[in-house]
Amino acid sequence: MQKTITMHNDTTENTTANTAKDTTDNTLTITPESPWLAPLAGWSDLPFRLLCKEEGAKVTCTEMISAKGLVYGGKHTEVLLATCPEDSPVVAQIFGAEHDFMAKGVALLQKKGFQHFDVNVGCSVAKVVKTGAGAALLKDIPNLLKIAEHVIKQVHNPDCKDFDDFGNFGNREDFHEGENPILCNSDGEDFYEGENPILQRKMSFSPSNSPFPEKATKNINTKQCATDSTRNEENKEGIRAGKIGFKIRLGYEMGNDVYIDLAKELEALGADWITLHPRYAKQSFSGVPNYEALTKLKSTIKIPVIASGDLFTAQDGVRILLETGVDGVMYARGAMSNPVIFKEHVLLWNYAQENKLKPSEIPHINDLMPKTTENMRNDLGKLIERHLTYAKEFNPHRALLQMRTIVPRYVKHLENAKALRLAIIACRTHEELKSVLETYFGESL
Ligand SMILES: Cc1cc2nc3c(=O)[nH]c(=O)nc-3n(C[C@H](O)[C@H](O)[C@H](O)COP(=O)(O)O)c2cc1C
């Protein structure tokens, strides 16, 4: 861990000029100095969320969760639901194409203890789009608004149960778990289950041999919610009303912008925030994000706007906040390579405020706080060890495979990274991994 970096004090939240409207929830903060961890399929699981929280993420998002998987009790879905009190505040991201599945999916997540939600309207992976979910909803606004109406109602009023609770969800046989994909690889390319070592492990998971300890889900209703806003009392089932956002793109394809009108409609329906990744779905991750669209969106709606897209460093995040006036940012690939990005963000944001910097004057964190290679290595060694500890604690069966995917990303910029990466990928046991890491990181472990 970076010793030179100190965590921003919670009490300073909501004090900056650029502060978003209060989301009326004490724990779900959307402000410039409260960076979020983006939803990341195959990546933002409980261990990674906990690590990012420790590294200064104010709010974290789960991997996208299939509404159908929830309703039909898909095995892939079950593994995504692990949480614990320390995971709070967490936003559960849900995807689907049918309003009744989506509302019921939210209700099931509420029963599991999740209070806040996000609807995926941006995933452009073929497997998702072909089901009418994710970015496909940008091509069917009436259906998207129907979904929005139902899920917003369910989140804001958990007792409404605006879906057919007695079935009418079609035939489970129609649901193939293969439809619940891990989205893309770290470079944003489509990514198929067979190629994903993490998911291959997921496929061998079953509730009876759940790698998640019971404690992971048991306490959440009481402890997590006790720290949440008092906006609504718990209902008989221990469920509280929460907040809901929508993560959208500019439109499905170039020349077909929907984001402004869509955001206005969602706001009118009661959405609590909008996250915009300012690219078209057809672009996937290519081209340059249109950050001006964030400025335009921010000046159009009153609910908070969160920016996502090519925020690879804290410098990028702080610059975009100042440039566009959005309320908050979420880090995705930036956090996958460097979970410390959240602390760096808070430091840079404060530095920019104190020194009244313009967007173009924001320094890179390494220029602000230069570190020796030795320090960098030590910090990284400790970070990897903590990630491994969480991964082993919460998901012992997946930990090794996960670390074989995750660690190479962390060490990419280090000396001898290629050799280290190859050695890590070749590890077959925890002992082998430990020995490789010890050889490389030495005493820092
Ligand atoms: C591996 C990976 C998985 C992702 N999974 C999700 C997801 O489950 N839900 C979602 O809304 N976006 C997902 N995204 C998109 C990110 O949340 C984010 O919007 C996008 O990567 C742009 O941010 P970045 O350029 O800073 O990485 C994913 C991106 C990556 C790279």
The ligand as an ORCA input file, in Angstrom:
! r2SCAN-3c Opt
* xyz 0 1
  C     -13.755     -6.144    -18.073
  C     -14.876     -5.160    -18.132
  C     -16.124     -5.510    -17.628
  C     -17.180     -4.599    -17.657
  N     -18.374     -4.945    -17.122
  C     -19.383     -4.050    -17.077
  C     -20.616     -4.373    -16.443
  O     -20.810     -5.455    -15.889
  N     -21.592     -3.430    -16.458
  C     -21.415     -2.189    -17.046
  O     -22.329     -1.358    -17.019
  N     -20.253     -1.871    -17.631
  C     -19.241     -2.761    -17.647
  N     -18.052     -2.405    -18.202
  C     -17.857     -1.015    -18.649
  C     -17.228     -0.167    -17.535
  O     -18.051     -0.101    -16.391
  C     -16.914      1.261    -18.015
  O     -18.100      1.963    -18.278
  C     -16.048      1.239    -19.254
  O     -14.986      0.320    -19.109
  C     -15.489      2.609    -19.548
  O     -14.627      3.020    -18.528
  P     -13.009      2.926    -18.675
  O     -12.708      3.352    -20.090
  O     -12.505      3.900    -17.654
  O     -12.600      1.533    -18.465
  C     -16.997     -3.303    -18.211
  C     -15.739     -2.964    -18.735
  C     -14.686     -3.860    -18.694
  C     -13.361     -3.434    -19.232
*
